[in-house]
Amino acid sequence: MDIEARDIAAYQKARLAEKASNRTVNIEVGVLRSVLKRLGLWARIQPHVEMLPEREDAGHALTAAEESILLAECANSRSRILRPFVVVAIETAARYGTIRRLQWRNVDFANRCLTFGRDKTRAGTGRTIPLTSRALETLRFWADVFSDRQPDHFVFPHERYGGSGTDEESGFTAPAVYQTDVTRPIGSLKIGWEQARERTRYRSPQCSDGRLEKASMKYRCSVCQWGTDDLPPGLCRIRFHDLRHTGVSRMITARVPLPIIAKIVGWSTSTTAKMASRYGHFYLEDMRAALESISRPEQVFAGVLQKVPIVSAEREGKIN
């Protein structure tokens, strides 16, 4: 039975009802398009198939303050993997799945670099990138946790966590790690990631050290006593993929040439400009600095205005 354009439209509608993003649905239709092209069936229905619009501004680059808050809450997670995983994600601008599959054979401490395995794109698969100082120290610290590690062991292995009691001074539940299997990669960081984001809502937006505590019908900061009826959004809208946006944006802001960025993050040559536009997020101060770089402050505009002769309306007889 032939597939018609209306069948694809119905599929798109059903997937959107399931809360799939426009981007995800377009990727799925793209796979179908490839199959139909191979069978010679796509050209007939192509004029009647409409791809869904995609947001070009999707994504967010963390500020330094946001990153500090996020990493602090990741450190408070029961998952000991969460914080080093997030640091590596920011410092390498790599995708979640690529980092998840890293093995110790991929990490070269002597030459301060790592080699990624299979990635989403052909250009990204097998690429070698240098490690920043923070990424290197994070991985060295993490390697010490696995003193008997082998090259084929996963850097972030599958393991489970349970509470082993509450510390009397801090009030935090100390995590107990069990069922660590270094021959399998971690399954998912979703629970720890979402809990860390939720905890950022209890950070007082008015002072750096305060936390919001429930006081009667309001939330009040334990340090500055600032109060609010509802918890602020914190960093709940931050996606894990925004860590990649953060790394790329910082390289663009630092004026790293696009071919080098493409090599680091695994973009193909044909999509580099488009990806740079999508991943580049700039704040007002970034744009201010860009414009100041072309400004010539020695030429004061007010002084130029003073030299312009002013002709009155009476003298001209009319105003043009």
C-alpha positions as CSV (number, residue, x, y, z in Angstrom):
1,M,0.0,0.0,0.0
2,D,1.4,3.4,-1.0
3,I,2.0,6.1,1.6
4,E,0.2,9.4,0.8
5,A,0.9,12.9,2.1
6,R,-2.2,12.8,4.2
7,D,-0.8,9.7,6.0
8,I,2.4,11.7,6.9
9,A,0.3,14.7,8.1
10,A,-1.8,12.3,10.3
11,Y,1.4,10.9,11.7
12,Q,2.8,14.4,12.5
13,K,-0.4,15.3,14.2
14,A,-0.4,12.1,16.3
15,R,3.2,12.6,17.4
16,L,2.6,16.2,18.4
17,A,-0.3,15.0,20.5
18,E,2.2,12.7,22.2
19,K,4.3,15.9,23.1
20,A,7.1,15.1,20.7
21,S,9.0,18.2,19.6
22,N,8.8,19.6,16.0
23,R,12.4,18.7,15.6
24,T,11.9,15.1,16.7
25,V,9.0,14.7,14.3
26,N,10.9,16.2,11.4
27,I,13.8,13.8,12.0
28,E,11.4,10.8,12.0
29,V,9.8,12.1,8.7
30,G,13.3,12.5,7.3
31,V,14.0,8.8,7.9
32,L,10.8,7.9,6.1
33,R,11.7,10.3,3.3
34,S,15.1,8.5,2.9
35,V,13.3,5.1,2.6
36,L,10.7,6.4,0.1
37,K,13.4,8.0,-2.0
38,R,15.3,4.8,-2.2
39,L,12.1,3.1,-3.4
40,G,11.3,5.9,-5.9
41,L,8.1,6.9,-4.1
42,W,9.0,10.2,-2.6
43,A,8.9,12.5,-5.7
44,R,5.2,11.9,-6.1
45,I,4.1,13.1,-2.7
46,Q,6.9,15.6,-1.9
47,P,5.0,18.7,-3.1
48,H,2.2,17.9,-0.6
49,V,4.4,17.1,2.5
50,E,5.1,20.0,4.9
51,M,7.8,19.8,7.4
52,L,7.0,21.3,10.8
53,P,8.6,24.7,11.7
54,E,11.6,24.5,14.0
55,R,12.8,27.1,16.5
56,E,16.2,28.4,15.6
57,D,16.6,30.1,18.9
58,A,16.0,27.0,21.0
59,G,18.7,26.5,23.7
60,H,20.3,28.5,26.5
61,A,23.9,29.2,27.4
62,L,24.5,29.2,31.1
63,T,26.0,32.3,32.7
64,A,28.9,31.9,35.1
65,A,26.6,32.4,38.1
66,E,24.1,29.8,36.7
67,E,26.8,27.3,36.2
68,S,28.1,27.8,39.7
69,I,24.6,27.2,41.2
70,L,23.9,24.2,39.0
71,L,27.3,22.5,39.8
72,A,26.7,23.1,43.5
73,E,23.4,21.3,43.4
74,C,24.9,18.5,41.2
75,A,27.5,18.0,44.0
76,N,24.6,17.6,46.5
77,S,23.1,14.8,44.4
78,R,23.0,11.2,45.6
79,S,24.5,10.3,42.3
80,R,28.3,10.8,42.6
81,I,28.5,10.6,38.8
82,L,26.4,13.7,38.2
83,R,28.8,16.5,38.9
84,P,31.9,15.1,37.0
85,F,29.6,14.2,34.1
86,V,28.2,17.7,33.9
87,V,31.6,19.3,34.2
88,V,32.9,17.2,31.3
89,A,29.8,18.1,29.3
90,I,30.4,21.8,29.7
91,E,34.2,21.6,29.1
92,T,33.9,19.5,26.0
93,A,30.6,20.7,24.6
94,A,29.9,17.0,23.8
95,R,26.5,15.3,23.5
96,Y,25.1,13.3,26.4
97,G,25.3,10.0,24.6
98,T,28.9,10.5,23.5
99,I,30.1,11.2,27.0
100,R,28.0,8.3,28.4
101,R,29.8,5.8,26.2
102,L,33.3,7.0,27.1
103,Q,35.8,4.3,28.2
104,W,39.1,4.8,30.0
105,R,40.9,3.8,26.7
106,N,39.5,7.1,25.3
107,V,41.1,9.3,27.9
108,D,44.8,10.1,27.4
109,F,46.1,11.8,30.5
110,A,49.7,12.1,29.3
111,N,48.7,14.1,26.2
112,R,45.7,15.8,27.9
113,C,43.1,14.7,25.3
114,L,40.3,12.3,24.8
115,T,38.9,10.5,21.8
116,F,35.2,10.1,21.4
117,G,33.6,7.0,20.0
118,R,30.4,6.8,18.0
119,D,28.6,10.2,17.8
120,K,25.4,11.4,16.2
121,T,27.3,12.6,13.1
122,R,29.9,11.1,10.9
123,A,32.1,14.2,11.4
124,G,31.9,13.8,15.2
125,T,32.6,10.1,15.4
126,G,36.2,9.2,16.4
127,R,37.3,12.9,16.9
128,T,40.1,13.7,19.3
129,I,39.9,16.9,21.4
130,P,42.2,18.4,24.0
131,L,41.1,18.6,27.6
132,T,40.9,21.8,29.5
133,S,42.5,22.1,32.8
134,R,39.2,21.7,34.7
135,A,38.2,18.7,32.6
136,L,41.6,17.1,33.1
137,E,41.5,17.5,36.8
138,T,37.9,16.3,37.1
139,L,38.7,13.2,35.2
140,R,41.9,12.6,37.2
141,F,39.9,12.9,40.4
142,W,37.3,10.6,39.0
143,A,39.9,8.1,37.9
144,D,41.2,7.8,41.5
145,V,37.7,6.5,42.5
146,F,38.4,3.5,40.2
147,S,41.9,2.5,41.1
148,D,41.5,-0.9,39.4
149,R,40.1,0.5,36.2
150,Q,40.8,-1.2,32.8
151,P,40.9,0.4,29.3
152,D,37.6,-1.2,28.4
153,H,35.8,-0.1,31.6
154,F,33.4,2.8,31.2
155,V,34.3,6.2,32.6
156,F,30.8,6.7,34.0
157,P,29.6,3.2,34.8
158,H,26.2,1.8,35.7
159,E,25.5,1.9,39.4
160,R,22.8,2.3,41.9
161,Y,22.4,4.5,45.0
162,G,20.6,4.1,48.3
163,G,20.5,6.1,51.6
164,S,22.9,5.0,54.3
165,G,21.7,7.4,57.0
166,T,21.4,11.1,57.7
167,D,24.4,13.2,58.8
168,E,23.4,15.0,62.0
169,E,25.3,18.2,61.2
170,S,24.4,18.8,57.6
171,G,21.0,17.0,57.6
172,F,21.9,15.5,54.2
173,T,21.3,11.8,53.5
174,A,24.6,10.1,52.7
175,P,24.4,8.1,49.6
176,A,25.4,4.4,49.5
177,V,26.8,3.2,46.2
178,Y,26.1,-0.4,45.2
179,Q,25.8,-2.7,42.1
180,T,28.6,-0.8,40.3
181,D,29.2,-2.5,36.9
182,V,32.1,-0.9,35.2
183,T,31.5,-3.0,32.1
184,R,28.2,-1.2,31.4
185,P,27.7,2.6,30.8
186,I,25.4,4.5,33.1
187,G,21.8,4.1,32.1
188,S,20.4,7.5,32.7
189,L,21.1,10.7,34.8
190,K,17.5,11.9,34.5
191,I,16.4,11.6,38.1
192,G,19.6,13.1,39.6
193,W,19.6,15.9,36.9
194,E,15.9,16.8,37.5
195,Q,16.4,16.8,41.3
196,A,19.4,19.1,41.0
197,R,17.5,21.5,38.8
198,E,14.6,21.5,41.3
199,R,16.9,22.3,44.2
200,T,18.1,25.4,42.4
201,R,14.6,26.9,43.1
202,Y,15.5,27.0,46.8
203,R,18.5,29.3,46.1
204,S,17.7,32.9,47.2
205,P,17.9,35.2,44.2
206,Q,18.8,38.1,46.6
207,C,22.0,36.7,48.1
208,S,24.6,34.1,47.2
209,D,24.5,32.0,50.4
210,G,20.9,32.0,51.4
211,R,18.4,29.2,50.8
212,L,14.6,29.6,50.8
213,E,12.8,27.9,53.6
214,K,9.1,27.5,54.2
215,A,7.9,30.0,56.8
216,S,4.1,30.1,57.4
217,M,2.5,30.7,54.0
218,K,5.7,32.1,52.4
219,Y,9.3,31.1,51.5
220,R,11.9,33.1,53.3
221,C,15.7,33.3,52.8
222,S,17.6,32.0,55.8
223,V,20.3,34.7,55.4
224,C,18.8,37.9,54.1
225,Q,15.2,37.2,55.1
226,W,13.9,38.0,51.6
227,G,10.4,36.5,51.2
228,T,8.3,35.2,48.4
229,D,4.9,33.5,48.1
230,D,6.1,31.0,45.4
231,L,9.4,29.4,44.7
232,P,11.3,31.1,41.8
233,P,11.8,29.0,38.7
234,G,15.5,28.6,39.3
235,L,17.2,26.5,36.6
236,C,14.3,24.1,36.0
237,R,14.1,25.0,32.3
238,I,17.7,24.1,31.7
239,R,18.1,21.0,29.5
240,F,21.2,18.8,29.5
241,H,21.8,19.8,25.9
242,D,22.1,23.4,27.0
243,L,25.5,22.4,28.4
244,R,26.6,21.9,24.8
245,H,25.1,25.3,23.9
246,T,27.1,26.8,26.8
247,G,30.4,25.4,25.6
248,V,29.9,26.4,22.0
249,S,28.7,29.9,22.9
250,R,31.7,30.5,25.0
251,M,34.0,29.5,22.2
252,I,32.2,31.8,19.8
253,T,32.4,34.6,22.3
254,A,36.1,34.0,22.7
255,R,36.5,34.4,18.9
256,V,37.6,30.8,18.3
257,P,37.5,30.2,14.5
258,L,34.4,28.3,13.3
259,P,36.4,25.5,11.7
260,I,38.1,24.8,15.0
261,I,34.8,24.8,16.9
262,A,33.3,22.4,14.2
263,K,36.2,20.1,14.7
264,I,35.8,20.1,18.5
265,V,32.1,19.5,18.6
266,G,31.7,17.3,15.5
267,W,29.9,19.5,13.0
268,S,30.2,18.7,9.3
269,T,31.6,21.3,7.0
270,S,28.2,21.9,5.3
271,T,26.4,22.7,8.5
272,T,28.9,24.7,10.5
273,A,27.5,28.1,9.7
274,K,23.9,27.0,10.5
275,M,25.0,25.3,13.7
276,A,27.0,28.3,14.9
277,S,23.9,30.4,14.4
278,R,21.8,28.0,16.4
279,Y,24.3,27.4,19.2
280,G,25.5,31.0,19.6
281,H,23.8,32.7,22.5
282,F,25.0,36.2,23.4
283,Y,24.0,38.4,26.3
284,L,23.7,42.2,26.1
285,E,27.2,42.7,27.5
286,D,28.6,40.4,24.8
287,M,26.9,42.5,22.1
288,R,28.0,45.8,23.8
289,A,31.6,44.6,23.8
290,A,31.3,43.8,20.1
291,L,30.0,47.2,19.2
292,E,32.5,49.0,21.4
293,S,35.2,47.2,19.4
294,I,34.2,49.2,16.3
295,S,33.5,52.5,18.1
296,R,35.8,55.5,17.7
297,P,35.3,57.5,21.0
298,E,37.6,60.3,19.9
299,Q,34.9,61.5,17.5
300,V,32.2,63.0,19.7
301,F,28.9,63.2,17.9
302,A,27.8,66.2,20.0
303,G,30.7,68.2,18.7
304,V,29.7,67.4,15.1
305,L,26.2,68.6,15.8
306,Q,27.5,72.0,17.1
307,K,29.1,72.6,13.7
308,V,25.9,72.1,11.7
309,P,24.4,75.5,10.7
310,I,20.8,75.9,11.9
311,V,18.5,77.7,9.4
312,S,15.3,79.1,11.0
313,A,11.9,78.5,9.5
314,E,11.3,82.2,9.2
315,R,14.5,82.6,7.1
316,E,13.6,79.8,4.8
317,G,9.9,80.7,4.7
318,K,8.9,77.1,5.1
319,I,10.0,73.9,6.8
320,N,11.0,71.1,4.4
